[in-house]
Each structure stands twice: as C-alpha cells, then as structure tokens.
Amino acid sequence: MKSIFSLSSENGEIFALSEDLPDNYTGPVLAGSLCYSAQSQHSELVLQELRGEEYDIRFIIGKFLRRFYAKGWIHAEGLYGNLMIKGSIQKERLSFGETQLKEGQYCCFYTQPSDWSSFFEKGKELRMLDIFYSPLLLQELVPYFPDLKSVIDANPCMLVTKKPFWLSVTIKEIINQLLYCPYNETSRQFYFDLKVRELLYHMLENAFNQDTNKLSFTPWEVERIHEARKILLKHIASKPPSIKKLARLVTLNEYKLKKGFRQYFNTSIGQWMQEQKLQYSRELILNTNKPIKEISNLVGYPLTTNFITAFRRNFGTTPGELRRK
C-alpha cells in the first residue's frame, strides 16, 4: 500500500507489527499477500498487503478494547478506495479534511502525497479493504468515464465520492472473490488484475453515472427507510416480513420504500436480504457444528442444492469446502 503508518491506543500504547499471522487466526487470507500482526492485552490487529503492478490491496481485520489510532503518510499519487466491511472509521487527511465510514459503506478519493490519521471505535470488530490505483491504471478507464480526467488532474486532491456509498451486492461479491481467491499461484495474479479493475469500474459507475431520476426523500422518510433495514436484520434467521407488511411497519408506501431502499443501499430489498442471510450462513458454517442442511433451512433455502449454488456464487466456494479449510 502506498502509505506508511504508526499504530497506538488511546492511552499511548504503541503497536509494533510482526511479519506473520497469529496462530489462532481464522479470518480470510489474501492469497499471496505479505502478512503482519500486532497483539496486546487490549487489542489485536492483522494486516495483509498484496502489491500488483499498478495497484495495491490492503486488508485489515482487528478488534480493539480501547479507542485505536493510526497515523501515517500517503507517499504516492493515486486513487484510494476505503471499503468498510465491518465496524466504522473516522479518517482525516490533511488535504481535504474528515470523512466517516459506517459498516457497509465505502468512499474514494484521489490525492497527492499527504498526512492522514484515523481512529476506530472500541469494542467492535473491524474489517476493512483499502485499494490503491495508480494514475496509469486510471487512464485505462478515462474513455468510459470522461470525468475521471478531471480527477487525475486534481491538485492536490479530490473526493471522488462526495458522500459515502453503501456497498452493493455486486461490490460485496467482488470483495469476497478477492478475499477467497480460488486460483493457484500461476493464475492468481491475472485474477486479481481483473478483479481490482472490476471493483474500480463499479465504484466509478456509482460516482459518475448516478440516476438523474432519483426520488427526493424527507429526513423522516430517510429515517423510515433505515428503520426498515433494522427490522429486516432481526429476521436473518427467520422468515422476513413481506414488502407490503414491511411498508406498513415503517409507515411508508411500498413504492417509496422500494425506491428508497435501492437508492440508499444500492440494491433491492430481496437482494439485500439474500446477501445478509448468506453472510449469516457463512458465520454459522465457520463458527458452529450445525449441519449444512439445517443452516440451509435456517436462512430460507428448503433445498440444500439451491443453497450450495447460491453460496458458491457469492463466496467462490461451497459450504462443505469452507468448513473443511
């Protein structure tokens, strides 16, 4: 990654990274990456970096019992994507100020070398994917996104996403494909070259080609749309309410609920719910001994074969293969 940094907790404790993974680490492994870790009485952090020809990928996973700080220096010009898979982050860059990402959000910015600092909330697991794209790689997409030229010419920096975007189902699938690469060393680099470009394409599509026919929502309606998401989250392991019933529960009409959900979360209610159930099933497979058939029924797939197909499409592996790893 084209930045260097130091790590410390709110009481000033400094974290030194060692070049290995902890013996008890069970999270995703970015194939072919350099791995670093740091542990203390109050916190743990695992950092993995994969360096491509014109891009870098950094995957960070950790948990902090105290507020945790990171400070550093971005020393290469380019576009940086921050994708928050779990947890939240508040980040400040000398070049353009503060941004905040909640779980399930991402942002992109283009910058010259600059200082940055971040802090993470205590008590919550953090999972974050950072990707650096060089100006040369960005030039490949200028014919498809002419506005990208003004980004590359920005001096000293530019927020490409004026506000955080929610991770779409498609972007989440690409993240999982990066973290659970199914290919060997011979073809892996080519696979990553394709996937980081595919991810960039979707982030730029969201940033530059927004639908001009979007509806306007009042603050109250926005709050109701987010309330619908909270209600659905309570039904990950059970049958969710129908859209008609959900609309009644949040006192919005069905049209505004469906349109608003797609606008704010970049996916339909049905697709979002399927994604959440598959993520939940993955946690059950990794952390429990429940039979796959039972998990399949629990997340709404009466036919185990349909569950296995959906799981493999989403994570690049079958439930059985994941459990045996």
N, C-alpha and C positions, 0 to 999 in steps of 0.2 A: 504494500500500500504506500502511496506517495505521501505519507505523513509519519512523523515520529512523535512519541508522546511519553509522558510520565503518568503514573497512577498513584493515587493516595486516597485515604478515607478522610472523613470529616474531622477526625482527631489528629490528622497529620501523619498517620502511619503510611510509609512508602512501600509500594509493592514492587518487587523485583521479579521479572518474568524469567522462568527457566525454559529451556528448549525441549519440552516433552509434553505429553498428555498425562493427567493424573491416572493412577492405577484404577481408580473407581469410576472413571469417565464412561458414560453410557450414551452421550449425545451423538449427533451427526458428526461424521468425519469428512471434511472436504478433501476428496481424493487428490493426492499429490501435493498437498499443501505443507508449508512449514508450520509446526505446532508449538505453541507457547502456553504456559500456565503459571498461575500465581495463587497461593493459598495462604490464609491466615486464620486466626481464631474467629474472625468475624466475617470473612468474605472469601469467595473463590471466583476465579476467572480463567476461562480457556479462550485462547485466541488462535485462529488459523488463517494463514495467508497463502494465497495462490497467485503467482505472478505470471501473467500472459505477456504476449509481445507488446500489445498496446492497451492493456487493461490490467488491473489488479482486483482481486476479490479478498475481502476480509470478513470472516465470520466470527462473531463474539458471542459467548454464552457465559453467564455467571449469575451469582446471587450475592447480595450484599446486605449484611445486617446493620450496617451504618450507611449513611449517605456517602456516595462514592464519586470521586472526582477524576477526571482525566484532562490533561493539558498537553498541547502539542503544537507542531508546526507543519503546515502543509507546504511541501517544498517543490511541488510540480504543478504546472498549469494544467487544467483539465476540468472535466465534468465529474462530479461526485454524487452518487446516489446513496442515500441512507434509508434503509428499509427496516422498519421496526416490527419484528415478528412477535415478540413478547416483551412486556414491560413498557417503559416510557423513558424519554430522554429530553433534557433541555440542553441545547447546544448554542454556544455563542462564538461567532467568528469576527475577528477584528474588521474584516472587510465589509460586512453588511448587517451585523447585529445578531439578535437572538431568534432562534426557531425552536419550536417544541413539537415533538412527535409522540403521539399516543400509540398504544398497541394496535397493530393493524394499519398503520399509516406509513407513508414514505414521502420524501422530498428530494429534489435535485437542485444542485447549484453549480455554477461554473465560476472558477476562481483562479487568480494568480496566487503565488505563494503568500501565505498569511498565517497569523496565530489563530488558534481555536481552543476552546475549553468546553467541557461537558460535565453534567452531573446526572447521576442515576438515583432513583428513589430506593430507599432501603426496604428490605423485606420481600421484594418481588424478583422473580426470575427474569433475567434479561436475555433476549435472543435478538441479535441484530446482524444484518448483512449490509456491508458497505462495499460499493464498487466504484473504482476509478476508471474513467475513459479518457484516453489521450486525445488531443486535438486532431491528430491524424486519423484516428478511428472515427471521430465525429464527422470528419469530412465525407466519409462514405455515405452518410445519411442526409447530407445537405440537399441533394437532388429531390429527396422525398419530403423533407421538412425545411423549406427555404428560410424560415425564421431562425433556424439553427445557426445560420451565418452570422446574424447579429449577436447571438450568444457567444460564439467563438471570438468575435471581435470586441466583446465587452471588456472594459477596462475600469477598475481592476477585477470586477466580479459581477455576477448576476444570479438572482434566484430564478431558476427555470420554472419551478412550480411555485406560484405566488402564494399558495397556501398548501398545507399537506393534503395529499390524496390518500384515499383508502386503497389498500391492496386488493386488486381484483382477483377473481378466481384464477384467471389466466396467469397473472403475475405470481400468485402463490404456487401454482403448478411449476412454473419455471424455477422458483426458489427451491422447491423440493427436488427438482431434477438436478440442480446444481449440488445440493447437499447430499443427495443419494445417487450419485452417478453410477450407472450400471455397467460402464465400459472399462476395459483394461487400459494399461498404460499406453499401448500402441495407438488407440483411437481416442483416448480421453481428452487430449489437448484439442483435437479438432471439434469434439463435442462441446467443450467449454467455449471455444471460439464462437460457435454458433449460438449457444445459449445466452451468453452475455450480450450479444447483438440483438437477439430476440427480446430480451428484457429491456434493453435500451429503446428498441422500437416502440414497445408498449408504453413506456414511461413518456416518451416524446409524443406519442399519439394522444395521450391524456393531456399533456401540457399544451399542445399547439392546435389540436383539432377538436376542440370542445364543441358540443352540440349547441347551436345557437337557438334551438327551440326549447331550451330548458325552462321548467316552471320556476316561478318565484314562490318562496315559502316564508311565512311569518316566523319569528322566533318561536312562537308557541307551537307551530306546525313542525318545525325542525326538532323541537324537544319531543314531540309525539312520535316522530319517525325513529328517533333514538330509543324511545321507550319501547317501541315495537321490537327493536333488536334485542333489548334486555329480556323481554318476555320470551322471545324465541330461544335465547341462550338457556333459559330454565327448562327447555324441553329437548335438550340434546339427547337425553337417554329415554325419551318418551315421544309419543305422537304429538307433533306441534299443532296449534290451532290452525284452522283454515284461514285463508286470507280474509274471507268475509268476517269470521269471528274476530280475527286479529284487528281488523279495522274498527270493529265495534269496541274492542277493549281499549283502544287508544283514541277513540272518538274522532277518527278521520274517515273520509270516504275512501273506498277501495282504490279509485284511480289515483288520488293524491298519495296514498300510502305506497302503491307500487312504483309510481314515477319517482317519488321522493326517495324511496329505498335505493333505487338504481342510481339516482344522482349522487347520493351521499356515500354509498358503499360500492359503487361501480359494478354491481351485479344484481340479478333478480333475487327476490326473496327465496325462491325454490333453490337456486344455485348456491346461494349463501348458506342455506340450511344444510344442504348436502355436504358442502365443504366442511362445516363445523362438525357434523356427525362423523365424517371420515377422519378428521383430526382427532376426535374423541376416541374413535375406534383404534387409532394408532397408539394412543396413550394406553388403552386397555391391553393391547397386544404386548406392548413393551413392559408394562408395569404390573400385570396381573396374570393369573393362570387360567382365566376364563377360556373355555373352548371357543374356537373361531366361529362355530355355528351360533353359539349363544350371543357373542358380540355382534354378529351379523343381524340377528333378530332385534337386538337392543337398539341398533342405530337405524332400523327401518328397512332392512333387506331380508324379507322372508326366504328368498332363495340365496343360498350361500354362494352359488356360482356368480350371481349378479354382483354380490358384494365384492368378491375377489376381483372381478373385472374392473369395477369402479375403483377399488383400492389400488390396483396395479396401474391404471390410467393416471391416477392422482399422484402416486408416490414412486412409480417406476419399479415396484417390487410387489410380490404377493404377501398377504398376511403371514403365511407359513414361513416364507423365506426371511421376512423381517424378524420373526420370533426366533429363528434358528441362528441368527447372526450373533 
